[in-house]
Amino acid sequence: MFLTIGVALFSWIASIHGWEGVQSLLSAEGVRWVLGHVVESYVQVPALGIVLIALMGMGVGVRAGLYEALKRRAWQKKMLSRKERRALMMAIMVFVVYGITVLVAVMLPWNFLQSVTGSWLHSPFSKGLVYILSVGLGLSGMAYGYVSDAFHRVSQVVEAMSCLIARQASYFVTLFFIVQFFSVLVYTRLPEWMNISDGVLNEVYQLFCYLPLLNLFTSKK
């Protein structure tokens, strides 16, 4: 937020001094641009949909206790109860079967997951990879939850899909300010004035969109 304010003030000063190519964000045109793009720029950022879909699938496993059981068994070397072992085995079987199904679909000779040119780049598979993984994690979490009696109703699964989204709500607020900062930065053309290429700027932008997610792995909740 403060960086965005700084960019706005800097672009205004630059326009007063006539710096070539710099557009003032505090001009009438700049204000109209912000009001017309503030929502659009946020909802169209790829990170928003990718993170939401990933958190829904992961949330099922978290609420069911699947990842906690894996941690206790693999890293802490603690014994699980009979029901937990049975639930964990079922979750692994579901994930393996799902993975094999995806691999078979990928390897079919008339593969419909490739692009029209037969490439994996920009193909339906590459574009939907996060969704495919999220579904797999969600199914394995459901299997663990129902066998371990963590889930009894479909409504509990739906609630589980939102648990990580609620826990990481501050990420989406942070993402909003990140998106607005880079949007106004591009509008003012300050990167061009500073000879920063579009490629470098885009890489930094993508990095900052996902960087706040580190809290998901470092949080003790």
C-alpha positions as CSV (number, residue, x, y, z in Angstrom):
1,M,0.0,0.0,0.0
2,F,2.8,2.4,0.9
3,L,4.7,1.5,-2.2
4,T,1.7,2.2,-4.3
5,I,1.3,5.6,-2.7
6,G,5.0,6.2,-3.3
7,V,4.7,5.4,-7.0
8,A,1.7,7.7,-7.3
9,L,3.6,10.6,-5.7
10,F,6.8,9.9,-7.7
11,S,4.9,9.8,-11.0
12,W,3.2,13.1,-10.1
13,I,6.6,14.7,-9.4
14,A,8.0,13.2,-12.6
15,S,5.1,14.6,-14.7
16,I,5.6,18.1,-13.2
17,H,9.3,18.0,-14.2
18,G,8.4,16.7,-17.6
19,W,10.2,13.4,-17.5
20,E,9.7,11.7,-20.8
21,G,7.2,8.8,-21.0
22,V,6.2,8.9,-17.3
23,Q,2.4,9.2,-16.7
24,S,1.0,10.7,-13.5
25,L,-1.2,8.5,-11.5
26,L,-2.7,11.6,-9.7
27,S,-3.9,13.2,-12.9
28,A,-7.6,13.0,-13.9
29,E,-6.7,10.4,-16.5
30,G,-4.8,8.4,-13.9
31,V,-7.6,8.4,-11.3
32,R,-10.1,7.3,-14.0
33,W,-7.7,4.5,-15.0
34,V,-7.4,3.2,-11.4
35,L,-11.1,3.2,-10.8
36,G,-11.7,1.4,-14.0
37,H,-9.0,-1.3,-13.5
38,V,-8.8,-1.9,-9.7
39,V,-11.3,-4.8,-9.7
40,E,-10.3,-6.2,-13.1
41,S,-6.6,-6.3,-12.4
42,Y,-7.2,-8.2,-9.2
43,V,-9.6,-10.9,-10.4
44,Q,-7.6,-11.6,-13.5
45,V,-4.3,-12.3,-11.8
46,P,-3.5,-16.0,-12.3
47,A,-2.3,-16.5,-8.8
48,L,-5.8,-15.8,-7.4
49,G,-7.5,-18.8,-9.1
50,I,-4.4,-21.1,-8.8
51,V,-4.1,-20.6,-5.0
52,L,-7.8,-20.9,-4.4
53,I,-8.1,-24.2,-6.3
54,A,-4.9,-25.6,-4.6
55,L,-6.1,-24.6,-1.1
56,M,-9.5,-26.3,-1.6
57,G,-7.9,-29.7,-2.4
58,M,-5.3,-29.4,0.3
59,G,-7.9,-28.3,2.8
60,V,-9.7,-31.6,2.7
61,G,-6.6,-33.5,3.7
62,V,-5.8,-31.0,6.4
63,R,-9.2,-31.2,8.0
64,A,-9.4,-34.9,7.7
65,G,-6.0,-35.3,9.5
66,L,-4.3,-37.0,6.5
67,Y,-1.2,-34.8,6.5
68,E,-0.9,-35.0,10.3
69,A,-1.0,-38.8,10.1
70,L,1.7,-38.7,7.4
71,K,3.9,-36.5,9.4
72,R,3.6,-38.6,12.5
73,R,4.3,-41.8,10.6
74,A,7.1,-40.6,8.2
75,W,8.9,-37.9,10.1
76,Q,8.1,-38.5,13.8
77,K,8.1,-42.3,13.6
78,K,5.1,-42.5,15.8
79,M,2.7,-45.4,15.6
80,L,-0.8,-44.8,14.3
81,S,-4.0,-46.5,15.5
82,R,-5.5,-49.4,13.5
83,K,-8.2,-47.1,12.1
84,E,-5.6,-44.4,11.2
85,R,-3.4,-47.0,9.4
86,R,-6.4,-48.3,7.5
87,A,-7.5,-44.8,6.5
88,L,-3.9,-43.9,5.5
89,M,-3.7,-47.0,3.3
90,M,-7.0,-46.1,1.6
91,A,-5.9,-42.5,1.0
92,I,-2.7,-43.7,-0.6
93,M,-4.6,-46.2,-2.8
94,V,-7.0,-43.6,-4.0
95,F,-4.2,-41.2,-4.8
96,V,-2.2,-43.9,-6.7
97,V,-5.3,-45.0,-8.7
98,Y,-6.1,-41.4,-9.5
99,G,-2.5,-40.8,-10.6
100,I,-2.4,-43.9,-12.8
101,T,-5.7,-42.8,-14.4
102,V,-4.2,-39.4,-15.2
103,L,-1.1,-41.0,-16.6
104,V,-3.1,-43.3,-18.8
105,A,-5.1,-40.3,-20.1
106,V,-1.8,-38.5,-20.8
107,M,-0.3,-41.5,-22.7
108,L,-3.3,-42.3,-24.9
109,P,-2.3,-42.2,-28.6
110,W,-5.3,-39.8,-29.4
111,N,-4.3,-37.7,-26.4
112,F,-6.8,-34.9,-25.9
113,L,-4.7,-33.2,-23.2
114,Q,-2.0,-32.0,-25.5
115,S,-2.3,-28.7,-27.4
116,V,-3.5,-28.7,-31.1
117,T,0.2,-28.8,-32.1
118,G,0.9,-31.9,-30.1
119,S,2.9,-30.1,-27.5
120,W,2.6,-30.0,-23.7
121,L,3.4,-26.3,-23.6
122,H,0.2,-24.3,-23.2
123,S,-1.7,-27.5,-23.4
124,P,-5.0,-28.3,-21.5
125,F,-2.9,-30.6,-19.2
126,S,-0.3,-27.9,-18.3
127,K,-3.1,-25.2,-17.8
128,G,-5.1,-27.6,-15.6
129,L,-2.2,-29.2,-13.7
130,V,-3.0,-27.4,-10.5
131,Y,-6.7,-28.4,-10.7
132,I,-5.7,-32.0,-11.5
133,L,-3.4,-32.1,-8.4
134,S,-6.0,-30.4,-6.3
135,V,-8.6,-33.0,-7.2
136,G,-6.2,-35.8,-6.4
137,L,-5.4,-34.4,-3.0
138,G,-9.1,-33.8,-2.3
139,L,-10.0,-37.3,-3.2
140,S,-7.3,-38.9,-1.0
141,G,-8.3,-36.5,1.8
142,M,-11.9,-37.6,1.5
143,A,-10.9,-41.3,1.5
144,Y,-8.9,-40.8,4.7
145,G,-11.6,-38.7,6.3
146,Y,-14.5,-41.2,5.7
147,V,-12.4,-44.3,6.8
148,S,-11.1,-42.5,9.9
149,D,-14.6,-41.2,10.7
150,A,-13.4,-37.6,10.5
151,F,-16.1,-37.0,7.8
152,H,-19.7,-38.3,8.1
153,R,-21.5,-35.9,5.8
154,V,-20.8,-34.2,2.5
155,S,-21.2,-30.8,4.2
156,Q,-18.2,-31.6,6.3
157,V,-16.1,-32.1,3.1
158,V,-17.3,-28.8,1.7
159,E,-16.4,-27.1,4.9
160,A,-13.0,-28.7,4.8
161,M,-12.4,-27.3,1.4
162,S,-12.7,-23.8,2.8
163,C,-10.6,-24.3,5.9
164,L,-7.2,-23.4,4.4
165,I,-8.8,-20.5,2.5
166,A,-10.1,-19.1,5.8
167,R,-6.7,-19.7,7.5
168,Q,-4.9,-17.9,4.7
169,A,-7.4,-15.0,4.3
170,S,-4.7,-12.5,4.9
171,Y,-2.9,-13.8,1.8
172,F,-5.7,-12.6,-0.5
173,V,-5.6,-9.2,1.2
174,T,-1.8,-9.0,0.7
175,L,-2.3,-10.2,-2.9
176,F,-4.7,-7.3,-3.6
177,F,-2.1,-4.7,-2.6
178,I,0.7,-6.5,-4.6
179,V,-1.5,-6.5,-7.7
180,Q,-2.4,-2.9,-7.4
181,F,1.2,-1.8,-6.8
182,F,2.4,-3.5,-10.0
183,S,-0.6,-2.4,-12.0
184,V,0.0,1.3,-11.2
185,L,3.7,0.8,-11.6
186,V,3.2,-0.4,-15.2
187,Y,0.6,2.4,-15.9
188,T,3.0,5.2,-14.8
189,R,5.7,3.7,-17.1
190,L,8.3,4.2,-14.5
191,P,9.9,0.8,-15.2
192,E,10.5,1.9,-18.8
193,W,12.0,5.2,-17.6
194,M,14.3,3.1,-15.4
195,N,15.1,0.7,-18.3
196,I,13.6,-2.3,-16.5
197,S,12.5,-4.9,-19.1
198,D,9.0,-6.3,-19.2
199,G,10.4,-9.8,-18.7
200,V,12.2,-8.9,-15.5
201,L,9.2,-7.0,-14.2
202,N,6.9,-9.9,-14.9
203,E,9.2,-12.4,-13.1
204,V,9.4,-10.2,-10.0
205,Y,5.6,-9.7,-10.2
206,Q,5.0,-13.5,-10.2
207,L,7.5,-14.0,-7.4
208,F,5.7,-11.5,-5.2
209,C,2.3,-13.0,-5.9
210,Y,3.3,-16.3,-4.5
211,L,5.9,-15.2,-1.9
212,P,3.3,-14.6,0.9
213,L,2.3,-18.3,0.7
214,L,5.4,-19.1,2.7
215,N,3.3,-18.4,5.7
216,L,1.2,-21.5,4.8
217,F,4.2,-23.7,5.5
218,T,5.8,-21.8,8.4
219,S,2.6,-21.2,10.4
220,K,2.2,-23.4,13.4
221,K,-1.6,-23.3,13.3
